[in-house]
Amino acid sequence: MMDALSVVSQLRDLASEPQNREAIVQDQGCLPGLVLFLDHQSPEVLLATLQTLRYLAELSTNIPSMKNELGMMVSLENLMGRDDLSVDITSLAQEVYGILTAPPLPVHRTPERERRKKSQFFINSSNKKAKCVTLHIQGLDSVDHRGLCEEALLKVRGVISFTFQMASKRCTVRIRSDLPTESLASAIADTKVLSAQQVVKNEAGEEVFIPLNPSGAEVPQNSALPNYLPEEEESPEKEVDRAVSRTAAKDDASGSWLNAAASFLTKTFYW
C-alpha cells in the first residue's frame, strides 16, 4: 500500500540519481502529482516534494517543462509566502523557484564549465549557510534500520534534507554550516545499532572514510517532531529495495515502479 509520503520519498530517491531525472519529468503523471503535493497539509510531504523538484531541476533540460507545468510557479510562490512553515521549507521553495526563473546560461559557456558550476551550486545551494556531508553508515542494511536513521536525523536541528543510497550504505545530508558533522554521528550512534563515518576524497581523488567521534558532541534537538514516518506495512522492505535499486539503471527509471507511482498520483488527485 502506498501513501503520499512513501511515494514522494521514493520519487526523491529516484531523482537523486542523475540518470533518472529526465524520465521522471517526461512521465505524464509524476510531475503533475508533485505539483499537487506542493499543496499537501503535511510539512514532511512538502519538504520531500521540494527536495525531489530540486533534484529534477539539476538537469537543465527539465527546467522548461517544470516551469510550464500547470500550478508549479503559483504553488512555489504560495509556499514562499507562508509564515506557518519551517525555514527549511520556505527557503527550499525559494531556491527551486529561483532556479526555474533564472535566465539561461550564456551560450559561450562550455558544457564542462556549466556542469561544474551547476554541480557546485547544487552541493552548496544558493544558501551559503548550508553544506553537504556524505556519510557511510554501518548497519544501514534494512528498511527498519533506515527508519531508525531517518528518525535520528530528523531530530537534529540544522539538518535540512537527506537522501539514502541503500546499496552503498550511504546517506547524503544537507546541513547548516554551523552544525558539526560529529553531531550527526552522535545522533546516529544513539540508535545503538548504527554508526557513521564521513566519506571524503583525498588529493588523489580517491574516496576515504574519516572516523567521527560521537562522544561528547552536542546534538541540537528539534523541539517538535511530527510523527510522520510511514508504518512498516505501508513501506514494505521489498518495495523500498526495488525503488532504490532502480536508481542504478536508466532504462528502468520509467519502469514498473515509476508507472505505479504515477498511477497512484492519478487515482489520488484526478477524477
C-alpha positions as CSV (number, residue, x, y, z in Angstrom):
1,M,0.0,0.0,0.0
2,M,1.3,3.4,-0.9
3,D,0.7,6.7,0.8
4,A,1.7,10.2,-0.2
5,L,4.9,10.3,1.9
6,S,6.2,6.9,0.8
7,V,5.5,7.8,-2.9
8,V,7.3,11.2,-2.8
9,S,10.1,9.8,-0.7
10,Q,10.8,7.1,-3.2
11,L,10.5,9.5,-6.1
12,R,13.1,11.7,-4.3
13,D,15.4,8.7,-4.1
14,L,15.0,8.1,-7.8
15,A,15.5,11.7,-8.6
16,S,18.7,11.8,-6.6
17,E,20.3,9.7,-9.4
18,P,21.1,11.9,-12.4
19,Q,20.2,9.2,-15.0
20,N,16.6,9.1,-13.8
21,R,15.7,12.8,-13.8
22,E,14.7,13.1,-17.5
23,A,12.4,10.0,-17.3
24,I,10.6,11.3,-14.2
25,V,9.8,14.7,-15.7
26,Q,8.7,13.2,-19.0
27,D,6.3,10.8,-17.3
28,Q,2.8,12.1,-17.7
29,G,1.7,11.5,-14.1
30,C,4.7,12.3,-11.9
31,L,5.3,16.0,-12.4
32,P,1.6,17.0,-12.1
33,G,1.4,14.8,-9.0
34,L,4.5,16.6,-7.5
35,V,2.8,19.9,-8.1
36,L,-0.3,18.8,-6.3
37,F,1.9,17.6,-3.4
38,L,3.1,21.2,-3.0
39,D,-0.4,21.9,-1.6
40,H,-0.3,18.9,0.8
41,Q,-1.1,19.6,4.5
42,S,1.9,17.6,5.8
43,P,5.2,19.6,6.2
44,E,7.1,16.3,5.7
45,V,5.4,15.7,2.3
46,L,6.1,19.3,1.3
47,L,9.8,19.1,2.2
48,A,10.2,15.7,0.4
49,T,8.4,17.2,-2.7
50,L,10.7,20.2,-2.8
51,Q,13.8,18.0,-2.4
52,T,12.5,16.0,-5.4
53,L,11.9,19.1,-7.5
54,R,15.4,20.4,-6.6
55,Y,17.0,17.2,-7.9
56,L,14.9,17.3,-11.1
57,A,15.9,20.9,-11.7
58,E,19.5,20.0,-11.6
59,L,19.0,18.7,-15.2
60,S,18.8,22.0,-17.2
61,T,16.7,20.4,-20.0
62,N,14.0,19.7,-17.3
63,I,13.6,23.3,-16.3
64,P,11.2,24.5,-19.2
65,S,8.8,21.6,-18.5
66,M,8.9,22.1,-14.8
67,K,8.4,25.9,-15.1
68,N,5.5,25.5,-17.5
69,E,3.8,22.7,-15.5
70,L,0.3,24.0,-14.5
71,G,0.4,25.3,-11.0
72,M,4.1,24.9,-10.4
73,M,5.2,28.5,-10.0
74,V,2.0,29.6,-8.2
75,S,2.4,26.8,-5.6
76,L,6.0,27.6,-5.1
77,E,5.1,31.3,-4.6
78,N,2.5,30.3,-2.0
79,L,5.0,28.2,-0.1
80,M,7.5,31.1,-0.1
81,G,4.9,33.4,1.4
82,R,3.6,31.2,4.2
83,D,4.7,32.0,7.7
84,D,3.4,28.8,9.3
85,L,6.1,26.6,7.7
86,S,9.7,26.0,8.8
87,V,12.5,28.0,7.2
88,D,13.8,24.8,5.6
89,I,10.7,24.5,3.5
90,T,10.3,28.2,2.6
91,S,14.0,28.6,1.7
92,L,14.0,25.4,-0.4
93,A,10.8,26.6,-2.2
94,Q,12.6,29.9,-2.9
95,E,15.6,28.1,-4.2
96,V,13.6,25.9,-6.6
97,Y,11.6,29.0,-7.7
98,G,14.9,30.9,-8.3
99,I,16.3,28.1,-10.5
100,L,13.2,27.8,-12.6
101,T,13.0,31.6,-13.2
102,A,16.7,32.2,-13.7
103,P,17.8,33.2,-17.2
104,P,19.6,30.6,-19.3
105,L,23.3,30.5,-19.1
106,P,25.2,32.4,-21.8
107,V,25.9,30.4,-24.9
108,H,29.6,30.9,-24.7
109,R,29.9,28.8,-21.6
110,T,31.4,25.4,-22.3
111,P,29.4,22.3,-21.3
112,E,32.2,21.3,-18.9
113,R,32.2,24.6,-17.2
114,E,28.4,24.6,-17.0
115,R,28.3,21.1,-15.4
116,R,31.0,22.1,-12.9
117,K,29.2,25.3,-12.0
118,K,25.8,23.6,-11.6
119,S,27.2,20.8,-9.6
120,Q,28.9,23.2,-7.2
121,F,25.7,25.2,-7.0
122,F,23.7,22.2,-6.1
123,I,26.0,21.0,-3.4
124,N,26.4,24.3,-1.7
125,S,22.9,25.5,-2.6
126,S,22.0,29.2,-3.0
127,N,22.1,29.3,0.7
128,K,25.7,29.9,1.7
129,K,24.9,28.8,5.2
130,A,24.4,25.2,4.1
131,K,26.9,22.4,3.4
132,C,26.6,18.8,2.2
133,V,28.0,15.8,4.0
134,T,28.2,12.2,2.8
135,L,28.1,9.5,5.5
136,H,28.9,5.8,5.3
137,I,26.5,4.2,7.8
138,Q,27.5,0.8,9.2
139,G,24.3,-1.2,9.8
140,L,22.2,0.5,7.1
141,D,21.1,-2.8,5.6
142,S,17.3,-2.9,6.1
143,V,14.2,-0.7,5.9
144,D,13.9,-0.8,9.7
145,H,17.4,0.5,10.2
146,R,16.8,3.1,7.6
147,G,13.8,4.2,9.6
148,L,15.9,4.5,12.7
149,C,18.4,6.6,10.8
150,E,15.7,8.9,9.5
151,E,14.3,9.4,13.0
152,A,17.7,10.2,14.3
153,L,18.5,12.7,11.6
154,L,15.1,14.4,11.8
155,K,15.6,15.1,15.5
156,V,18.8,17.1,14.8
157,R,18.2,20.8,14.5
158,G,20.1,22.1,11.5
159,V,19.5,19.1,9.2
160,I,17.9,20.5,6.0
161,S,17.5,17.3,3.9
162,F,18.9,13.9,3.4
163,T,18.9,11.1,0.8
164,F,19.8,7.5,1.2
165,Q,21.8,5.3,-1.2
166,M,21.0,1.9,0.4
167,A,23.1,-0.2,-1.9
168,S,26.3,1.6,-0.7
169,K,25.1,2.2,2.9
170,R,25.4,5.9,2.4
171,C,23.4,9.0,3.3
172,T,23.9,12.4,1.8
173,V,22.9,15.0,4.4
174,R,22.5,18.7,3.7
175,I,23.1,20.7,6.9
176,R,23.6,24.2,8.1
177,S,27.3,25.2,8.0
178,D,27.4,25.8,11.8
179,L,26.3,22.2,12.6
180,P,29.3,20.0,13.4
181,T,29.4,16.7,11.5
182,E,30.1,15.0,14.8
183,S,26.6,15.9,15.9
184,L,25.2,13.7,13.1
185,A,27.5,10.8,14.2
186,S,26.3,11.2,17.7
187,A,22.6,11.2,16.7
188,I,23.2,8.1,14.6
189,A,25.2,6.4,17.3
190,D,22.3,6.9,19.7
191,T,20.3,4.3,17.7
192,K,22.6,1.7,19.3
193,V,22.7,-0.3,16.1
194,L,24.2,2.2,13.6
195,S,27.5,4.1,13.3
196,A,28.7,6.7,10.8
197,Q,31.9,7.7,9.1
198,Q,32.3,10.7,6.8
199,V,33.2,10.0,3.1
200,V,35.6,12.4,1.5
201,K,38.0,12.4,-1.4
202,N,41.8,12.6,-0.8
203,E,44.2,14.5,-3.0
204,A,44.4,11.6,-5.4
205,G,40.6,11.8,-5.9
206,E,40.1,8.5,-4.0
207,E,37.3,8.1,-1.6
208,V,38.3,7.6,2.0
209,F,36.4,7.2,5.3
210,I,37.1,9.6,8.1
211,P,36.1,8.3,11.6
212,L,33.8,10.6,13.5
213,N,34.0,10.8,17.3
214,P,30.4,11.0,18.5
215,S,31.3,11.1,22.2
216,G,30.8,14.5,23.8
217,A,29.3,16.0,20.6
218,E,26.3,18.2,21.3
219,V,23.3,17.3,19.3
220,P,20.9,20.3,18.9
221,Q,17.4,18.9,19.1
222,N,14.3,19.9,17.2
223,S,11.7,20.9,19.8
224,A,8.7,19.4,18.0
225,L,9.0,16.4,15.7
226,P,5.8,15.3,13.9
227,N,5.2,11.5,13.8
228,Y,5.0,11.2,10.1
229,L,7.3,8.3,9.1
230,P,5.2,5.6,7.4
231,E,4.5,2.4,9.2
232,E,6.2,-0.8,8.2
233,E,3.1,-2.2,6.5
234,E,2.9,1.0,4.3
235,S,6.5,0.7,3.2
236,P,7.5,-3.0,2.9
237,E,11.1,-3.7,2.6
238,K,10.6,-5.3,-0.8
239,E,9.0,-2.2,-2.2
240,V,11.7,0.1,-0.9
241,D,14.5,-2.1,-2.1
242,R,13.0,-2.2,-5.6
243,A,12.6,1.5,-5.7
244,V,16.2,2.2,-4.6
245,S,17.7,-0.4,-6.8
246,R,16.1,1.1,-9.9
247,T,18.3,4.2,-9.4
248,A,21.2,2.2,-10.8
249,A,19.7,1.7,-14.3
250,K,18.4,4.4,-16.6
251,D,16.3,2.1,-18.6
252,D,14.4,1.1,-15.5
253,A,13.7,4.6,-14.3
254,S,10.4,4.7,-16.2
255,G,9.6,1.1,-15.5
256,S,7.1,-0.6,-13.3
257,W,7.6,1.3,-10.1
258,L,7.5,4.7,-11.7
259,N,4.3,3.7,-13.5
260,A,2.9,2.5,-10.2
261,A,3.7,5.8,-8.6
262,A,2.2,7.7,-11.5
263,S,-0.9,5.5,-11.3
264,F,-1.2,6.3,-7.5
265,L,-0.9,10.0,-8.2
266,T,-3.5,9.9,-10.9
267,K,-6.0,7.8,-8.9
268,T,-5.5,10.1,-5.9
269,F,-5.8,13.5,-7.5
270,Y,-7.7,13.2,-10.8
271,W,-11.3,12.3,-11.0
